[in-house]
Amino acid sequence: AALCLMDKPIDAVAFCHSGIPAASMLGKRLTQQVRTHTRLHAIYDKADEEVPISFPETIHQMFSLARCKVSLYWLQNGDGHEFLTEASDTVRRCATHWLDERQKRPDFML
């Protein structure tokens, strides 16, 4: 829900194994600056029994249609809704990618 209220971009957001309660508001509430500059990384497991497979795919499509920078990562080990090693390693890889990319571009947010 906090993402819906963001009027200034941040470098990146990762969300894991979660629903977004205000998903229907996202297209209306995200400013153009947030859509252009904030990277969104969705990390889900197809074995998760609490979040249906269609949800992350739909969220990814919705963010893409809203012209956001969004990536969808599927975990392979089948830990379901548990946030275990594979999920934390995926977030770490995303963060490493953010930092590497950030060093290669000018800082637009100062």
Order of alpha helices (4+ residues) and beta strands (2+ residues): alpha-beta-alpha-alpha-beta-alpha-beta-alpha
